Amino acid sequence: MKDGLLNILKGKFLVSGDAPKHWLFILFVSFLATVMIGSSHSADKKVHQIAALNEEVKELRSEFVDVRSDVQKLKLESTVTEIVSAKGLYPPEVPPRQIKIKSPKKEE
């Protein structure tokens, strides 16, 4: 057991007779480690993008609520009357009258 561990630490398994098999395995493990690291970085990048987009959604939702409340205030009759009176238009003092038209009866 002690000799096996010592041989591994010295690297004798890389120069022995079946070294090509060991080298291929080391290259394969190195490739898998590289792919795993790249995948991890990609996942982290996506997590950061999602967090940034969530913040942007919160900001846009807040802006939407502010603009919607401003528009609702502008739609009020008192606000419209105020704005229009500045241009010289005033609401009528006499309410509008409804015009009714009677259609002639058809004779059978």
C-alpha positions as CSV (number, residue, x, y, z in Angstrom):
1,M,0.0,0.0,0.0
2,K,2.8,2.4,1.0
3,D,4.8,1.5,-2.2
4,G,1.7,2.1,-4.4
5,L,1.1,5.5,-2.9
6,L,4.7,6.4,-3.2
7,N,4.8,5.3,-6.8
8,I,1.8,7.5,-7.6
9,L,3.4,10.5,-5.9
10,K,6.6,10.0,-7.8
11,G,4.6,9.7,-11.1
12,K,6.0,6.2,-12.0
13,F,2.6,5.2,-13.4
14,L,3.1,7.8,-16.2
15,V,6.3,6.3,-17.5
16,S,5.5,2.6,-17.0
17,G,4.6,0.2,-19.8
18,D,0.9,0.9,-19.8
19,A,1.4,4.7,-19.6
20,P,-0.6,5.6,-22.7
21,K,-3.7,4.2,-21.1
22,H,-3.1,6.4,-18.0
23,W,-2.4,9.5,-20.1
24,L,-5.6,9.1,-22.0
25,F,-7.5,8.8,-18.8
26,I,-5.8,11.9,-17.4
27,L,-6.6,13.9,-20.6
28,F,-10.2,12.7,-20.4
29,V,-10.6,13.8,-16.7
30,S,-8.9,17.1,-17.6
31,F,-11.4,17.6,-20.4
32,L,-14.3,16.8,-18.1
33,A,-13.0,19.2,-15.5
34,T,-12.7,22.0,-18.1
35,V,-16.3,21.4,-19.3
36,M,-17.6,21.4,-15.8
37,I,-15.8,24.7,-14.9
38,G,-17.1,26.3,-18.1
39,S,-20.6,25.1,-17.4
40,S,-20.4,26.5,-13.9
41,H,-19.3,29.9,-15.2
42,S,-22.1,29.9,-17.7
43,A,-24.7,29.1,-15.0
44,D,-23.3,31.8,-12.7
45,K,-23.5,34.3,-15.6
46,K,-27.2,33.4,-16.2
47,V,-28.0,33.8,-12.5
48,H,-26.5,37.3,-12.6
49,Q,-28.5,38.1,-15.7
50,I,-31.7,36.9,-14.1
51,A,-31.0,39.0,-11.0
52,A,-30.4,42.1,-13.2
53,L,-33.5,41.5,-15.2
54,N,-35.6,41.1,-12.0
55,E,-34.3,44.4,-10.7
56,E,-35.2,46.1,-14.1
57,V,-38.7,44.6,-13.9
58,K,-39.2,46.0,-10.4
59,E,-38.1,49.4,-11.6
60,L,-40.3,49.4,-14.6
61,R,-43.3,48.2,-12.6
62,S,-42.7,51.0,-10.1
63,E,-42.5,53.5,-13.0
64,F,-45.7,52.1,-14.5
65,V,-47.6,52.6,-11.2
66,D,-46.3,56.2,-11.0
67,V,-47.3,57.0,-14.5
68,R,-50.7,55.3,-14.2
69,S,-51.5,57.3,-11.0
70,D,-50.5,60.5,-12.9
71,V,-52.7,59.7,-15.8
72,Q,-55.6,58.9,-13.5
73,K,-55.2,62.3,-11.9
74,L,-55.2,64.0,-15.3
75,K,-58.4,62.2,-16.3
76,L,-60.3,63.7,-13.4
77,E,-63.0,66.2,-14.5
78,S,-61.7,68.8,-12.2
79,T,-58.2,68.6,-13.7
80,V,-59.6,68.7,-17.2
81,T,-61.7,71.7,-16.4
82,E,-58.7,73.5,-14.9
83,I,-56.5,72.8,-17.9
84,V,-59.3,73.8,-20.4
85,S,-60.3,76.9,-18.5
86,A,-56.7,78.2,-18.9
87,K,-57.3,78.1,-22.7
88,G,-60.5,80.1,-22.4
89,L,-63.1,77.2,-22.5
90,Y,-65.6,76.8,-19.7
91,P,-68.2,74.2,-18.9
92,P,-71.7,75.2,-20.1
93,E,-74.1,76.6,-17.4
94,V,-77.2,75.2,-19.1
95,P,-77.2,71.4,-19.3
96,P,-77.6,69.9,-22.7
97,R,-81.1,68.9,-23.9
98,Q,-81.9,65.6,-25.5
99,I,-83.5,65.7,-28.9
100,K,-86.1,63.0,-29.5
101,I,-87.2,62.2,-33.1
102,K,-90.4,60.3,-33.5
103,S,-90.5,58.0,-36.5
104,P,-93.7,57.9,-38.5
105,K,-95.9,54.9,-38.0
106,K,-96.0,52.5,-40.9
107,E,-99.5,51.8,-42.2
108,E,-100.3,48.2,-43.0
